[in-house]
């Protein structure tokens, strides 16, 4: 089968076509990992490039991500059954006291499309819940989001809690959100900052060696 077809369906957001193509590929014996690596990841990589270069905007990315997620829903259970590995586990969530999630959701979807095992804890996530999920899933990356200046300090609180729990040397912590900056990330001891979803994926890839 032509994997470029699946990539193109993801790029244009053809979720019906992506689902049908994926099911046909699975029925023909193509592995879940091959579908992800050769079809979904290249498609979402191109979506990320277009987003970075202002060829795509958030609605376009969300439409592409929907197509990716429908395909992923078919392959993920088979990936788990086969024991084939993803590119690594990532924990993501909006910090405690903050209920904003659009940007966080977009980052999570694009990371999933890039081949990562994403554990999205949602919004209003306590430091304890972040760290528990990191430990349980042996995650190499923790991504925190905040949209309110009043909740930004929870990022530093979580980083300190990771140090106290002796997890700081096991997980890279990345931060983002409208009021967050690179300077703020450095000040609180985060490992990185990304201004948008596409660059968040680039940052995770660089850390995870992808």
Secondary structure, DSSP 4 states (H G I P E B T S, - for coil): --HHHHHHHHHHT-HHHHHHHHHHHHHTT--HHHHIIIIIHHHHHHHHHHHHTTSS-HHHHHHHHHHHHHHHHHHHHHHHHHT---S-EEEEEEBTT----HHHHHHHHHHHHTT-EEEE--SSB-HHHHHHHHHHHT-SEEEEE--STTTTHHHHHHHHHHHHTT-TTT-EEEEESTT--HHHHHHHT-SEE-SSHHHHHHHHHHHHT-
